[in-house]
Amino acid sequence: MDLAALRRWPDVEADNLFAVDASDRLILAEAESALQGTPAGEVVVIGDRYGALTLAALEAVGLPAAGAEGIRVHQDALSGELALAANAAALGVDAGFRSVALGVEQHPGELLAGARVVLLQLPRSLDALDEIAAAIARHAEPDVVVFAGGRIKHMTPAMNTVLGEHFGRLDVSLAQQKSRVLRASAPHQAATAPWPRKNRHDDLKLTVAAHGAAFAGASVDIGTRFLLGHLAEAKPGARSAIDLGCGTGILATALALHRPELRVLATDQSAAAVASARATAAANGVSERVIVVRDDGLSAQPDASAELIVLNPPFHVGATVHAGIALKLFEHAARVLAPGGQLWCVWNSHLGYGPALRDIVGPTRQIARNAKFTITASTRAS
């Protein structure tokens, strides 16, 4: 299979952003003998970014017979699911795999029951790795083998420790093209705290719940904390609001707690974020007033439908510092804001998003600024 032909779309595409890297190829090489002769229904792929692992594994095991189970795939990012589907269609593959949730909320064994080979792109978060490893150890077959790979610059000895808490054997591959694979086997149940983890922030009168892959975990990152102090000023007469890129749902929950007149929608492309935001809303007693959906930006929302959008945009695309995600979210907000609607945004001051916000959304004023962050309000022109 020509992995170089795969695209990142609908994720951000640029000359320095790639759909496949050496760690994908090394995982596949290390797992080659294990995949041979293994039915597709016993293969699970976790963390596949744009489809390289799934499509190559499917080629290795062969298309399942009609009615047989295909490869099960879990990708935290919705853009990853969409890219996998698009790449499969471009290659003429219309069967043989299906996307499945990690199972943190419902049907916890659906992804991993019966699994004997797991291909895993190592997450950068140790908490995410812990939750994934615990799920594999709990639900996969006793003879399961996990091929977990990544770029060496993003791997730490602590990853070995986390895997060692859930597996009795861990073998480490030789480094190739600055990548390495950890091979975990002999799963066992570990006495670790269940997910999601919760943390009560008494100063904010807010409980935050977080699954492993959620940004900042159950803490409150300093940018969000800065914006929380100004939410009461945001479009006071608004009756509806959207927390775009909601993460653990802190802004959405705070809006619902302190502004009971608001109907709040929280949206994120991360499955872990969506599960976390629902748990955060529930922990604070506002589940009935905070609707959480998984979406690629605001793709599912109608034009000119929102009075207020709040946003703490990421400034990384994967491991690469890149403005593309923020600009994409600004464009989504501009489309969905009603005339006179406002986008309230907090961003690292050095990124200088002011001109982009004015160009994409509309007139933009500074609300507050501290040593690191700037809060702006951008109004959609009538």
N, C-alpha and C positions, 0 to 999 in steps of 0.2 A: 504493500500500500504506500502511495506517495503522500506521506504525512505533511510534506512541505506545501501541499496544495490546500491544506485546511485554512479556514479563515476564522477570525475572531467575531465577526458580525453576528448579532447586533451590538456587541461591546465596542468600545472605542478602538479604532484602528489607526495605526501610525507606523512610520518606518522603524521606530525603535520598540515596537510592541509586537510580540510574536504569538501565534496560536499553538506552537509546539516548541519544546526545548529539549536539551539533552537528557533531562531527568525523565521525561516521558519515554524516550527511546531506551534508556537504561532499565526502567521498570519493566518494559515489554521484553527486553533481552533476558533479564533475570528470571522472568516468569514464563519464558517460552516453553520449557519442558513441562511445567506444571499445567499450562493451558492445554497442551496437546492431550487429547483424549478425555478432557473434562467437559461434560455437557454444559451448554450455555447457561442452563438454569442453576448451575452450581458456581457460577462466576459472578462476582459483585465488583463494581467499580465505584470508588468514592473519591470525590474531589477532582474528577476529570474536568479540566478547565474549558476546553472547546471541542472535545470529542476524540482526541488522539488515542487515548487508552481504550475507550469503548470500541471504536471502529476497528482498531488493530486487533484487539482481543477477539472481536467477533469474526474477523478474518481467520484468526488462529484456530478457533474452536469450530468454525463453520456455522452456517445458518441453521437454527434449530428446525426440526420438522414441524409441519403444520400442527398447531395445537400444543406444541411443546413450549415450555417456558424459555424465554430469552434471558440475556444478560440484564441484571438489575443495576441501575445506575442512580447514585445520589450525588447531585451537584448543589451546593448551597446557593450559588448565584443563579437566578433565573436566566440571566444572559448566557450562562453556560449551557443550560438546557436548550435554549433557543439556538445557540450556535451548533450544538451537537445535532439537533434536528436539521438545521440548514446544511451542515456539512454532509450528513448522511444522505440527504436528498440530492446534493450535488454529485455524490458518488453512486447514486442509484440504489441506495440501501433504504428500504422502506419497512423493514421488520427485523426482529432479532434482538431488540433491546427495549427497555421501558424505564421511565424515570419513576423513582420511588422515594418517598420521604425517609429521613433517618429514623422516624418513628418515635420522636420525642413526645408527641402529643397523643397520637392514636396508632393502633396496630404496630406496636413496637418491634415485632419480629418480622414484619413483611419484607423489609429490605434484606435481611441477613439469614433468615431461616434456611437451612440446608446448604449454606455457602461453604465451599471448600477451597476456593481461591479468591482472594480479595486483592485488587490492585488499588493502591492508595497514593494519591499525591499528598505528601505531608503538608498539613496546614501550618502556618507560621505560629499560630496560637497553641500553647501547651494545653490550655483548657479544651480547645476544640479537639486536639488529639486524644485527650483523656476521655472525652465523651464518646468519640468514635471507637476507640479501643475497647472501652467498657461495653459498648453495644455489640461489637464483634464477639468478644469473649462470652457475652451472655447468650447470644442468639445463633451464632454460626455453629457448624459441626465441630466436634472435638479435634478432628484432624485438619482443620482449616490452616492455611498458610497465607500470611499477609505479606505482600511486597510493597513496602512503603518507601517512596523515593522523593528526593528533592535536590535542589542545588545546595552544594556544600556551604556556601556563604549564608544560607538561611537555616542550616541545621545546627543543633546544639547537642551537647551530651545529655541535657535534660530530656530530650526526646527519647533517648534510650531508656532513661529512668522511668518515664511515663509508660512506655511500652512494656518495660519489665514488670510493672505493677499488674499487668493484665495477661502477660504471656510468660511461660516458663523458659522459653528459649528465644534468643535473639542473635542472629548472625548478621554481620556487616559486610557488604560487598567492597571490593576494591573501588577506588575512585576512578571515574572515567568522565572526561570532558567536564570536570568540576561538578560532578554529580555523584550521588551515592544512594544505595538502596539498603534499607534495613529489612531483614526477613524475620518475621515474628511467627512463632508457632507454639503449640501446647498452651492453649488459652485456659485461664482459670478465673474464678470470680474474685474480684478485689473488694476490700472493704472501703470503698470510696463514697463520698457524699453524693446523693442523687442530683440529677439535673432537672429543672434549672436551679441555680444557686441564687439565694436572695440576700439582699443587704438593705437594712433600714438606715436611711440618712435623716437623722433627727433634725438637723439644721434646715433641711428642705421639707420636712414632714412628708417624706416620700420613700416608698419601698421599691427597689429596683430588682427585677428578676432577670436572669441572663442564662442562656445556653452557651455552650463552650465557644462557638464561633462568633458570638456577638461582640461587636466592637466595644472595648473598654470594660467588658464583663458587667458585673453588678455595681461598678463604681459610676461616678458621674464625671465625665471628662470636663476639662476646664473651659473649653469653648461652650459646651452646653450649659455649664453652670453660669457662665457670664450671661448668656441669652436668657436663662430662666429669670434673672433679676429684672428683665425688661419686658417680659411677656404681657404684663398688665397694660402696657402702652400700645400694644400691637392691635391696630384696627379695632378700637373699643366697641364699635357698633356691629361688628361682624356676627353673623349667626352660624357660620360654618367655617371650619378651618381644616387644613391638611398639614400633617407632619410628614414632609417629604424626606425619604431616606431616614426613617424613624429610628433605626437601631433598636435599642431596648424599649423604646416608646416613652422615654422620659418627658419629652416636650408635649407629646399628645396627652399623656396622663396628667401633667401639670396643668395644661389648658382645661381639661375636663374637670379637674379638682377645683380650680380657682375661678373658672368662668362657666358656670352651669348652663348658661344660655347657648353655649356653643355645641354644635354637632361636629365631632372630630373624626377625621379619617387619617389613619396612619398607614403609610405605604413604604415598603422596602423590597428590594429584589432578593435579599438574603432570607433563606428559609429559617435560619437560626434567629435572625432579627425578628421575623414575623412571630415565631413561637415565643420569643422573649417579650415582645411588646404586648402580646395577649396576656402573658403571665404577669407582667407589670401592671397592666390595667386591672386585672383581677385582684392582684395583691392590694391595690388601692381602692377597690370597690367601685370602679367606674367602667366595668366591662360593657355595660349596656349603652354607654355613651361614647365609647371609642371603638370604631370599626377598624380592624387591621386586615390589610390585604397584601398579597405578594404581587408585585408589579414591576415591570421594567420602567423605572421612573414613574411617570403618570400616564403611561400608554393607554390604560383602560379608562381614563377619566375624560369626560366630554370637554370640548372647548368652552372657554368663558364661563366656567361653572363654580369657581372658588373665590371667596371673598378674602381669605387670608391663607397664606402658605408660610410655614416656618421651615428653615433649612440650616443644618450644619453640615456642609458638603465635605466629602472626602477629598483629599488632594493626592491620593495614590491610586494608580491602576495596578492592582496586584502589588508587586514589590517596587514598582517604578513610580517616581514622583512625576505626575502628569496632570495638567489642568483639564484634560478632556472630559472626565466625569462631571466635574463641577459645571462646565459650560453646557454639557448635555442637560443637566438638571435645571439650569437657568432657562434653557429653551423650553423644556417641558412646563416649567412654572409659567412662563410667559404665555404659552398657549392656553393653559387651563385657567389662569386668572381672568376674572370678569373685569370689564372696564372699571377702573377705580380700585380694583383689588390690589392687595399689597403682598410682596414677598419680603419677609423678615429673615435676614441671613446673618450668620456669624461666621467669620473666616479669619485665618491667619493673616495679619496685616501685611506681611511681606509679600503675599501673593498678589496684592493690588487688584482685586476683583472689581473695584468701583467702575472703571470704564466699561468692562464687559457687562455688568449689570445694567448700566444706563443704555448701552446699545441693544441688549437683548430684551430687557424687561421694560424699562422706562425710567423716568426721573428718579434719581437715587439720592437719599440723604443719609448722612451719618447719624446714628442714634447714640452710640457710645464707642469708646475706644480705651483699651488699657495697654499694658506693656506688650501684649502679644496678639490680642484679637481686636477686630473691628466688627461692630454690628451696624448693618445698614437696612433701610426700608426702601424698597423699590416699588413704585406705583405704576400699574398698567394703564397706559393712556386710554382715554375713551375712544 
